[in-house]
Amino acid sequence: MAGYTIRRILWVIPVLWAVATITFFLMHLVPGGPFTQDKSLPPAVNAALNKRYHLDKPIYEQYGLYRWDASHGDLGLSFQGDRDVSTLLRDGFFVTAQLGLMGFILAAVVGMVLGTLSALNQNGPLDYLGVVFATIGASVPNFIMAAFLGIPGVGRAFVTAVERRDYAMIMGSTLFYAVIITFANLIVDLADAVVDPRIRYR
């Protein structure tokens, strides 16, 4: 079990590296930059902003700088407000966690009520109404709904960053989600290995 655990943990490193690399280069493939959309900026100010955020350097140098900083826990500064990305993600995570908890409680209460009504009125109007609400609730991702309700969580921060071409915030949000998903999968894999020892030798 120890060997399997170590192998699974070591897999996290290349996965996060691949996510960071693909996201970084996909962002820079899109024409334009984060400050080219604001036509009111004088050329001197635009050049100063690009220099501050290292956007005046070749793409490979930008990538190397980001990888070095990220490996030391520095996700950089957001282009909007010059705030630390790690701080923005931390603040957004608390909001997202509260939203998720409230959503879970609401879904449990409403789900039980609608489920009971549907069971008592099979093939009736209340049954179909319950199916409609359940389908909508299962189909719409939480971060999309939170963005529309605009709620200042991680999801809205990511959507806003994409709209404004905020490279540092896009990278930080993507890595944040990647870490959560990767470690959630790791926990599931280890739990499966405990239940079924044959998985450890695959």
Buried (B, 14 or more C-beta within 10 A) or exposed (E): EEEBBEEBEEBBEEBBEEBBEEBBEEBBEEEEBBBEEEEEBEEEEBBEBBEEBBBEBEEEEBBEEBBEBBEEEEBBBBBBEEBBBBEBBEBBBEBBEEBEEEBEEEEEEBBEEBEEBBEEBEEEEBBEBBEEBBEEBEEEEBBEBBBEEEBBBBBBBBBBBBEBBBBBBBBBBBBBBBBEEBEEBBEEBBEEBEEEEEEBEE
